[in-house]
Amino acid sequence: MVSTQVVSPECFVVEPNNIYQVLKEPDFFNVDDYRRIIQVATGKLSELTGMASQR
C-alpha cells in the first residue's frame, strides 16, 4: 500500500524487510529503545507461538 501521511518528528517509516538494517545502525537507538523493542518482539513471538500451538 502506498500512502502519504504526516508523522511526528520522532517517527520514521521503514519497510518490514529492512527493520534489521535499521536495528544495526550505530547510535540510532539507545538501551531503553532496544529494551522496548525486545519486549514487543518477545510478546509477539509468544502470541504467535500460542496461536500455532492451538492449531
C-alpha positions as a printed Julia matrix, in Angstrom:
55×3 Matrix{Float64}:
  0.0     0.0    0.0
  1.24    3.46  -0.81
  0.08    6.49   1.11
  1.14    9.93   2.2
  0.74   10.74   5.87
  2.12   13.35   8.22
  4.17   11.85  11.03
  5.66   13.46  14.08
  9.38   14.39  14.05
 10.26   11.44  16.31
  8.76    8.91  13.86
 10.12    7.24  10.76
  8.86    4.73   8.22
 10.74    1.58   7.29
  9.83   -1.39   5.12
  9.41   -4.6    7.14
 12.22   -6.37   5.28
 14.62   -3.53   6.27
 13.94   -3.47  10.01
 17.06   -5.5   10.81
 19.21   -2.97   8.92
 17.8    -0.1   10.98
 18.44   -2.04  14.2
 22.09   -2.46  13.2
 22.67    1.28  12.69
 25.15    2.57  15.29
 23.85    5.15  17.76
 20.35    5.13  16.27
 18.68    3.55  19.32
 19.61    3.76  22.98
 19.47    0.98  25.58
 15.9     1.8   26.6
 14.8     1.7   22.94
 16.36   -1.75  22.5
 14.75   -2.93  25.74
 11.31   -1.88  24.46
 11.96   -3.45  21.04
 12.88   -6.73  22.76
  9.75   -6.62  24.93
  7.48   -6.06  21.94
  9.21   -8.71  19.81
  9.15  -11.28  22.64
  5.47  -10.61  23.26
  4.65  -11.02  19.57
  6.65  -14.25  19.37
  4.83  -15.6   22.39
  1.47  -14.65  20.84
  2.33  -16.31  17.52
  3.67  -19.42  19.23
  0.46  -19.72  21.24
 -1.64  -19.36  18.11
  0.42  -22.0   16.29
  0.08  -24.49  19.15
 -3.72  -24.11  19.11
 -3.91  -25.37  15.52
